[in-house]
């Protein structure tokens, strides 16, 4: 009989049950899809690392050494396999395609080209393009034993005049097997190498120039692999090629330090956890994992709240029925199971649909992520544990939402449940005491606002429903605003230059004067960068000390709170008096203004101690700043500029070609290209965030609909009485709608606050020393969210108003109700 009663209740209010199931489906889909894709991505990373023998340790040597002088160190106990190689950056020239590129910061966006401008048709036009290539030597006698390469196109290089390009730089410039790449030696000699293969490397799943530059554009930076004999002929006149780096895998973690101890003083050890590509990907994956738990937990929490509201209302409305069932002999346990079954059934049905849907969605997410990031080898395994967890979460959520009302129903005694409750004593709402004119309103208006205070529990449910719904929509929008602002702040407020030229070993001051006199050049700013290690108590952090010149603001920290006076304050008579840290470093290591930090130059391993004078809010990267001349004096550097920034009014293409032809220029970056691709990625981000907003909007609609319908159902007898007394149905509808809008306004305010808090938590999961995002909300976001919630309030109230208009007044008025 109780199961028949449950079935009839579901049939009588199908939309409420559907809304509860939909909420559960959305939460389970988010959890199962995101967490299964996270596990598959992690599995693919580990599989790629295993098959391609990704190194456990890298050791950079303090200079060039004969191979025989350092390879004995790899015989240390615990070393499984190892390689000695040469790693250096050289200027290169390729015949690059001039077609629009679907890349951003080294990430291939061709998989989502429907969101990007169409590529022009017709034959490919090519022009010479200068860029920097990170050259890594590979053995002549076979494949590398460590950090092997996956050949995408072509065949593995077997000749000294061949080169293999990492696929991002090859695809960006539309280079194919058989094309040529010209390398330029430091002494000015050049040599053309034929592309033998396009490859992927486990070291460069994420291509980064360094920790200080984790977003290089393939327009100006790439990675290439050249046989040792080719490098020996080109750079060392055919003699033996020296090496400057060891890479190896170990069976015992202690072997890393053992190898380091056997090498010349000044060698530096990097373990896998701090290898730039791996670290960036791990940060991204960890953030993805946390968000894969955070948002589903939020959605499922909302589901539990909605189920609680539904069942609490049902128990409240069916007190007389519960008393009758107890009088007929039904036990407390039977009644508790009956009222709990509604929530459990919604949880079970929602979790089953959500788990199956999530499995399908997870495959799509994994494929898209793999295509964008470029994971060398992909492996997916059935995630039965996640599916089981999803089902369990659905049942647990249903149980949490239904257990309290079910216990309340079971605890009612027959006599107590069947007794009419005395009407609560009428009181003037506090609002009337604060605003006395409210007491003189017309009767209908007075009834309308007093009803909000007469049943605070019901009003609280409505406010919470709107607040949670608003926060669900707002949190996704705030995340998007924050990322959008960070990109704009980085590339438009801080990096305000048009063109950036990198020099090796550096540009003398006269070059800046020459560039300043070029036609169309408005301003020039030279910068010196020193690779350094920061020593914080027990921790060491590798970054770059960037020396800036006050007075020029092409790399402008003023919007981040650092002005010329602050920069000049870092300079002393004999060098740096102090340094300015990126704010993310201060947060990570707990450093405060006035603390002393040891700074070790990686050029000569000299150590200096500096006071922390302040912090700069820089969204991307974790650099250290100081006044340019003081940086040079502190580390005995020649008067050279490693990087030159320019703003241009004239012919930018002509200037770029002129810069690329200058001696010592490693690469030239047109900032306009980078800004365009940033905007393209933001459009793509809107498409992705749209999915989140759609889910949040559906959930918001379900939540508001449920709370609104509950409110109407609880007041059916009251509203029917007003109709019987002669109040027009339109007036009753307006009163109910106005009450909903008033409660909605309160919920909107609370939801805006809650959304900001949740967005801050989500960004905290995403953020790190390399990504420092601030919580930013554009005014338009509040406007759009408010209008959206107004639409949801009106839409969700329509079924309730239709039900109200179709009430059988006599039947409702006779209904027993507490």
Buried (B, 14 or more C-beta within 10 A) or exposed (E): EBEEEBEEBBEEBEBBBBBBBBBBBBBBBBBBBBBBBBBBBBBBBEBBBEBBBBBBBBBBBBEEBEBEBBBEBBEBEBBBBBBBBBBBBBBBBBBBBEBBBBBBBBBBBEBBEEBBEEEEEEEEEBEEBBBBBBBBBBBBEEEBBBBBBBBBBBEBBEEBBBBBBBBBBBBBBBBEBEBBBBBBEEEEEEBEBBBBBBBBBBBBBBBBBBBBBBBBBBBBBBBBBBBBBBBBBBBBEEEEBBBBBBBBBBEEEEBBEBBBEBBEEEBBBBBBEBBBBBBBBBBBBBBBBBBBBBBBBBBBBBBBBBBBBBBBBBBBBBBBBBBBBBEEEBEBEBBBBBBBBBBBBBBBBBBBBBBBBBBEBBBEBBBBBBBBBBBBBBBBEEBEEBBEBBBEBBBBBBBBBBBBBBBBBBEBEBEEBBEEEEEEEEEEBEEBEEEEEBEEBEEBBBBBBBBBBBBEEBBBBBBBBBBBBBBBBBBBBBBBBBBBBBBBBBBBBBBBBBBBBBBBEBBBEEBBEBBEEBEBBEBBBBBBBBBBBBBBEEEEBBBBBBBBBBEBBBBBBBBBEBBBEBBEBBBBEEBBBBBBBBBBBBBBBEBEEEBEBBBBBBEEEEEBEBBBBBBBBBBBBBBBBBBBBBBBBBBEBEEBBBBBBBBBEEEBEEBBBBBBEBEBBBBBBBBEBBBBBBBBBBEBBEEBBEEBBEBBBBBBBBBBBBBBBBBBBBBBBBBBBBBEEEBEBEBBBBBBBEBBBBBBBBBBBBBBEBBBEBBBBBBEBBBBBBBBBBBBBBEEBBEBBBEBBBEBBBEBBEBBBEBBEEBEBEEBBEEEBE
